[in-house]
């Protein structure tokens, strides 16, 4: 056969370029496959769990939905990892680092950040810590309960919004364009929360971008998960403030707000305050100056299963 005859038709090459790039199947197609798997798994979950969840209280439903979202996302990511010959660590969750130093550093930072925000609000008179609402064993019971709950929320929200989808979009359009798209979605998704406002949604999106910066500079999701968990735990349990407009029983302080809503956040809680916006900007600057090296995502061949 001559050399000319061995060259594949140009139409074949053009079609291949639509689906494949230098690193294999293009990011857009991989993301579509991932979304299709997610939709199938969520549909199956809804069919199975609809009767089982009938009669559950709101908190129990919330826990089941958060836990199942994380597990479904984890399974879909594992399936894609088998296709791509990557481990879950490549998508931001190296299990060997679970609940180690980065997680607790993130948790300390999240708690300190919210405490600083509420301290500023108290200083200008729009927030009041109030009296202690719990005593003795009740403190430990509710603290542990909400600690477990918000660890689940941290896993669910961070891996859903900043796991496989963030990794795959980054390989197609770059890390920060992907982060902006995913956190626009993250911010808008808060619209369904009770009493949410535009300021709350903006701050949710900005908070998500801060978590992306922590992911980018720390190399994985453990610091964002710790931050996310501690921030929500401090709001809901420790200080007893609304979390995206939701107030639940079992909080340590009988806190209250007053004055201008744009400073206090009103019924939305601190996340609805423009002071929170300013805090998130400051945190971005501090983290950017403190952690300078980009560690995520790893190269196209790194993080692959051997």
C-alpha angles and dihedrals in degrees: 000000000000124000091248092054092051094060111100116239114274091237090060091052091048092052091048091052089057091060104026136048133179091289097045130260109023120255095246093056092045090052091049090052090049092050091048090052090048092051092049092049094045090049091052091047092052091052093049100038101040093085095036091055094047109119095015118137120247095260093050091049090050092052093047092048094048094046093045092048091055094046092047092049090047092051093047090049091049090052091050089046090057089051093047096037092239133128127233086255089070088061093054106274113098100177093206089068096049113140092352130125100308093051093052093043088054091048092050091048093049093050092045092048094054092043090053091050093050091045090056090048090051091050092056092043104248097109133047124193094209127189130324109271101191135054137198118328092006089070092056094042096052093037092055092043093053091041090059092043095053094045085060090047091049092052093044100048099036096048094041096050102026105027126074095349093052092046095049096043088049091057089054106038105007133270101277098043086050091048092051092051094046093047094048083059091045093052095046091048088067089067089088091060116106112266095358118164136198090259089054092050092047090051091047089055092046090048089053090053089051089053088051090053089051089049091048095049101035095044099233145038099264096094093047090047091051092047092047093048095048095044092053092041092051092049098045103034113014103041098018096224125147114274107212088333096312123119120185134185124262102055124153100223129045091221127173141184134220141171128034114015092213088062101036098035090232117219091349091065130226091324088068093057124099086220085068088055090054091047092052090052091051091048090051091054093046094047091045091053094042099045108037105163121085108226102167139105100026122220121289093262098039121091091030120137113259 
